[in-house]
Amino acid sequence: MPTNTPRLTRRDFLKQSALAAGALAAAQA
């Protein structure tokens, strides 16, 4: 793994989870 890759923070994880949930909901709508 590259050392210059930023760590995934909890905030980033929650943001990505929200985006994924929104995309999934939109796809199923």
Number of C-alpha atoms within 10 A of each C-alpha: 4 5 6 6 7 7 8 8 9 9 9 11 11 11 12 12 12 12 12 12 12 12 12 11 10 9 8 7 6
